[in-house]
């Protein structure tokens, strides 16, 4: 049965004198549907006033005659097969129904299978919370700007959910170290452990699925020892383990990057710093607590900052920006013919 709103709009467009193509466009249906309505008598039903009588309650509600489809007699077979084997594809079921005598089309069967297929209950996600100062999570997010590709470097404290974000040009081990040092300074301390994904600048190989151990990057191990935190890594194909920082990536894209214009790296950093203040003062969607309201409790449990930054013996420091020499203003030189100078000499003599 067509909805009453559609029928009323159809009546209005018919009375307005619109063509069938224009009516189809207004109703968001195909012209074939309009011609189908003509053939089934809906046009005649509207034009003879029966719609008005039904809307006013002077006529009984029209009932759609039940029609038995070609698929109807094979539906019990499909239901039985799916009850035993829920993952059977629609193509496989179509072949089995055809072998049993089904003469209908595949689209009809596919739609029916999608409607009745048993769906397993979603696996419950257990939120893993950590005490104050225990853990931070680290991640990169690739972003493209008109002037080039940048990476958002995100660090979030596990208990308070206080977030640190900056944009860098490369994903290198040195970038990770410098970004973490700036995050430690912003947090006022060092978490006891930091959770990473399988990035090569931190994790060389992960043999834990086969009963082995995690092999960390030796240089990054020295960096972690300098600052006093322990390296933790997500197991392969277990992205939900790092959910506390995965969710801020989506929040950063949707709440900060989307719909804003940036003039360059300096403007991006400035806008990000101002946005970060608001982000850490909002009510967090998971904890329902303002992150900064937990920061004092978190800071009290963090390790103290190291006395100096880490000095790598392997990684070269980033090249310092070369200052451009100041441009001298142009000097205009007046050009004269040689005869002019000869005349000046004669006058001087």
WOWOMO-V515132 format. One record per residue. N is the residue number from 0. RES is the residue in one letter. PHI is phi in whole degrees, -180 to 180 (* if undefined). PSI is psi in whole degrees, 0 to 359 (none if undefined). Layout:
n->{N N}
res->{RES RES}
phi->{PHI PHI}
psi->{PSI PSI}
This chain:
n->{0 1 2 3 4 5 6 7 8 9 10 11 12 13 14 15 16 17 18 19 20 21 22 23 24 25 26 27 28 29 30 31 32 33 34 35 36 37 38 39 40 41 42 43 44 45 46 47 48 49 50 51 52 53 54 55 56 57 58 59 60 61 62 63 64 65 66 67 68 69 70 71 72 73 74 75 76 77 78 79 80 81 82 83 84 85 86 87 88 89 90 91 92 93 94 95 96 97 98 99 100 101 102 103 104 105 106 107 108 109 110 111 112 113 114 115 116 117 118 119 120 121 122 123 124 125 126 127 128 129 130 131 132 133 134 135 136 137 138 139 140 141 142 143 144 145 146 147 148 149 150 151 152 153 154 155 156 157 158 159 160 161 162 163 164 165 166 167 168 169 170 171 172 173 174 175 176 177 178 179 180 181 182 183 184 185 186 187 188 189 190 191 192 193 194 195 196 197 198 199 200 201 202 203 204 205 206 207 208 209 210 211 212 213 214 215 216 217 218 219 220 221 222 223 224 225 226 227 228 229 230 231 232 233 234 235 236 237 238 239 240 241 242 243 244 245 246 247 248 249 250 251 252 253 254 255 256 257 258 259 260 261 262 263 264 265 266 267 268 269 270 271 272 273 274 275 276 277 278 279 280 281 282 283 284 285 286 287 288 289 290 291 292 293 294 295 296 297 298 299 300 301 302 303 304 305 306 307 308 309 310 311 312 313 314 315 316 317 318 319 320 321 322 323 324 325 326 327 328 329 330 331 332 333 334 335 336 337 338 339 340 341 342 343 344 345 346 347 348}
res->{X X X X X X X X X X X X X X X X X X X X X X X X X X X X X X X X X X X X X X X X X X X X X X X X X X X X X X X X X X X X X X X X X X X X X X X X X X X X X X X X X X X X X X X X X X X X X X X X X X X X X X X X X X X X X X X X X X X X X X X X X X X X X X X X X X X X X X X X X X X X X X X X X X X X X X X X X X X X X X X X X X X X X X X X X X X X X X X X X X X X X X X X X X X X X X X X X X X X X X X X X X X X X X X X X X X X X X X X X X X X X X X X X X X X X X X X X X X X X X X X X X X X X X X X X X X X X X X X X X X X X X X X X X X X X X X X X X X X X X X X X X X X X X X X X X X X X X X X X X X X X X X X X X X X X X X X X X X X X X X X X X X X X X X X X X X X X X X X X X X X X X X X X X X X X}
phi->{* -79 -66 -63 -63 -66 -68 -65 -63 -61 -62 -63 -69 -64 -69 -79 82 -69 -74 -63 -65 -67 -64 -60 -68 -67 -86 73 -123 -84 -65 -62 -64 -63 -65 -65 -64 -65 -67 -86 90 -68 -57 -63 -62 -75 -68 -90 86 -68 -63 -62 -67 -70 -67 -83 87 -93 -134 -67 -62 -75 -110 -82 -66 -71 -117 -89 -81 -65 -81 -55 -72 -102 -63 -59 -64 -64 -62 -66 -66 -71 -65 -87 -129 -63 -94 -58 -77 -65 -64 -63 -66 -63 -63 -68 -68 -63 -64 -88 113 -66 -113 -84 -91 -75 -60 -62 -68 -62 -64 -67 -63 -62 -76 -109 -62 -63 -111 -66 -65 -62 -67 -64 -96 -91 -76 -97 -100 -120 -71 -56 76 -74 -142 -126 -123 -123 -160 -111 -137 -79 -135 -109 -119 -58 -96 143 -87 -131 -123 -79 -101 -115 -132 -128 -78 -67 -85 -84 69 -66 -113 -122 -137 -148 -111 -128 -89 -140 -107 -115 -61 -66 -61 -62 -64 -65 -65 -67 -63 -68 -66 -59 -64 -68 -78 79 172 -121 -67 -69 -148 -129 -98 -118 -89 -85 -76 -67 -70 -117 -113 -80 -148 -125 -100 -65 -59 -97 93 -89 -128 -85 -107 -89 -64 -57 -66 -72 -61 -66 -62 -64 -66 -62 -93 88 -107 -102 -85 -124 -133 -64 -71 -56 63 -125 -65 -66 -61 -105 -66 -64 -102 -66 -66 -60 -62 -64 -65 -63 -65 -82 -97 -110 -75 -71 84 -112 -115 -124 -87 168 -62 -65 -66 -61 -64 -67 -65 -66 -63 -71 -67 -65 -62 -69 -63 -82 -108 -82 -78 -68 -68 -94 -85 60 -133 -69 -55 -66 -69 -100 -68 -63 -66 -69 -61 -64 -101 -74 -68 -68 -67 -68 -69 -151 -66 -73 -111 -78 -92 -113 -89 -75 -65 -64 -63 -71 -66 -81 -73 -81 -65 -66 -81 -76 -64 -67 -108 -89 -111 -80 -104 -131 -71 -63 -62 -65 -67 -63 -68 -65 -67 -66 -67 -73 -75}
psi->{137 146 151 324 321 319 321 317 320 317 317 317 325 317 335 352 18 151 165 324 317 322 317 320 319 323 351 31 172 162 332 322 321 313 327 320 325 314 327 1 7 321 310 321 322 313 337 7 4 328 315 321 323 321 327 352 11 0 149 148 135 140 137 127 130 129 135 120 167 335 343 315 346 357 319 324 315 317 319 318 319 330 327 319 85 339 6 134 160 327 316 316 326 317 318 321 322 320 333 359 3 130 6 187 168 322 317 316 319 317 321 318 317 328 326 356 131 135 125 150 134 142 125 137 116 119 125 109 149 151 168 136 355 312 147 158 144 143 159 151 124 134 139 131 165 332 3 177 136 164 127 124 113 135 128 135 132 326 307 337 20 134 141 131 137 161 132 163 338 159 76 167 321 321 318 314 312 322 321 321 321 324 319 318 321 323 338 22 182 128 158 329 155 132 125 164 197 45 138 336 345 315 122 306 152 104 13 324 331 12 3 207 172 131 110 158 123 320 322 329 319 321 315 321 324 319 346 18 160 141 129 148 141 146 151 138 27 63 332 342 329 38 331 331 338 320 317 334 313 322 320 315 316 325 335 305 320 128 6 154 136 139 341 188 320 316 322 313 321 313 323 320 319 323 325 327 316 322 322 356 1 165 120 138 335 312 341 30 146 125 317 337 341 359 323 319 323 314 325 337 353 152 150 155 148 157 339 159 160 135 108 138 355 314 131 142 156 142 137 146 128 125 134 135 145 138 131 141 146 142 122 129 126 130 133 158 155 330 331 316 324 323 322 323 320 318 328 330 none}
